């Protein structure tokens, strides 16, 4: 995406909304933030080492050569009165303490899911449940990954019917935005973000 809005100022009346983007290793969090951010995103991607390959599950992601070692950051002006600040967290379990710190001050979370490794999304969902934050689950479809009916996905993830579940492609702007729109709707419905008057 060309960052034509990289010098764009945030509207004066806009409310800043901190969002965390969570999910397992290699689920597409860095790609997602890079796709939706209107400013050049900050990434902390580093080359994977042999030591990391001993502890990171590379099954179904064998082409993965880099990993986030701190966080990703981006910004998206969703409406004239809501600006999202996006913080993408590393997905490996060993970073869970840092992820908890990253969640401080967040109004909600977006959990990305890979249908080839659904069970690896449970820790991210658990973190948001523990924090009592509204969240949306977004299935990021990978080429060749299995497709499931919504009812089956909800059952696999133990998601109630009132929890937002969307499908998206983290590489495509219009598709990726749907996850954020669903999340902001959930936040508004829980009165954590009062609309501007």
N, C-alpha and C positions, 0 to 999 in steps of 0.2 A: 504494500500500500504506500503510495506517495504521501508524505506527511505535509500536505498542502496547508493544513491548519496548525502546523507546529508553532506558529507565532500567535496563535489565536488566544485572546484573553478570555478568562472565565467571566461570564456575566456577573455584574456587581451583586445582583439579588440572588444569585444561585446558591443553593444549599449544597455543601460538600457532603458526599456520601462515600464512606469507606467500605469497599467490598473486598472480601478475600476470595480468591479462586483456588480451590483445593482439588485434590484427586491424587491418584497413585502416580508413581514414577512413569514418565513417558505417555501420559494420557492426552497431552496437547495443551497444557496450561500456557506455556511460553508462546506457542503459536496463536492461541486464542487472544491473549493480551496484545500481541503484535498485530493481529488482524483488526481489533476493535479500537485500539488507541488512536486518538487524533493527534497525539504528539509522538515524537520518536520514543519508543518504549525503552526503559532501562532493563537490561537483562544481565544476569550473572551466570551465564552459561560457561562451563569449562569442559575441556576434553575429559572423557571418562578414562580412568586409569585401570590397570590390572587389579589393583587393590579394591576399587569400587565394583569391579565385575564379580568379585568374590562374594559381595554382600547384596548387590542389586539383582533382582529377578529379571533377567533379560529374555525370558521365554516370550515369544511373540513380538519382541521388539529388538531383534538381533541387529538391525541397522542403526540403532541408537548409538551415537558417538559422543554426544555431549549431555550434560545434566545441569540443572539449576542448583547452585550451591548456596544461595542466599534467598533471593526473591526476584520476581519480575515486577515492573511497575508501569502503569499506563493511565491515561485519563480519557474520559469520554463525556462530552456534554450531551446528555440524553435528551433534555428539554431545556428551555430557557431558564428554568428554576431548579434543575437537578443536574449536578455534575458528579460523575462517578470517578472515584480514585480507586484503581484496581491494583491489588497486591496479590501476585501469584506466588504461592508457597511451594517449596520443594516437596516432592511426594514420598521420599523415603522415610521410613519409620524412625530412623535415627535423628531426624530433624524435628520430631514432634514438639519438643520443648520450644524451639524457635518459632514453630508455627503457632503455638499458643500465644506467644508474645506478639506475633504479627496480627493475631485476631483481636487484640485489644483495641477498642474504639470502633470496631467494624459494626455496621448496622445489619449485615447479612453476608451470606456466603453462596457461592456457586460451586457445586461439586461436579466435576467432569468424570464421566464413566466411559470405559472402554468395554464393549460387549464381549471381547475375548478374555477379559479378566475382571468380571463384575465384582467378585468377592474382594478384590483389592481396594474397592471404594469404601468399604465399611469403616476403616479408621477415620477417614475425612468426615463422613456422616456422623460418626460418634463424637468427634471433636465439636462439631457445630451443635449437636444435641446437648452435649455437656455444657456448652456456653449459653444455651438457650437462645441462639440466634436463628432468625428465619433463614431458610435456605431453599434453593432450587436445585434439582438434580438435572443435569444435562448430559444426554448420551451423545458423545462425540463419535460419529460414525467413521470408521477407518475402512479403506478399500479392502474388500475380502473378509471383513469382520461379519459375524452372524447378526441377523436382524431378528428382533423378537417383538411380539405384540406387547402393547403397553401393559396389559394385565399381567403378563408373565414377568416383565421388568419390575413392576411394582411388587409382585410377590417375591422375586429374588432379592430385592433391596429392602423389603419390609416397609414400603412406603404407603402411608395412608392416602386415601383418595383426595384429601384436601392439601396434599403436598405437591407443589408444581413439579412436573416431569416433562421435559422437552427433549426433542432431538435436534441436533445441529451439526454443522460442519465447521470446525474451528478455523478453517482456512478461508471461509467465505463470509464477508462482512454482514450481509443481510441476515444470513442464517445465524451467525454467532451472536448478533444483537438480540435475537429472540430469547436467549437464555437470560440476558440482563434485564430485558423488559419483564419477563416472568418473575424474576427476583425482586425488582423494584415494586411490582404489583403486590407481591407477598409482603414486602416490608410495609408498604402503605396500608395493607389490610390489617396489619398488626399494630398500627398507629405508632410505629417507631420513627416515621418520617412524616411530619405534618406538611401537607401541600402549602405552597406559598399563597398568601391571600392578596 
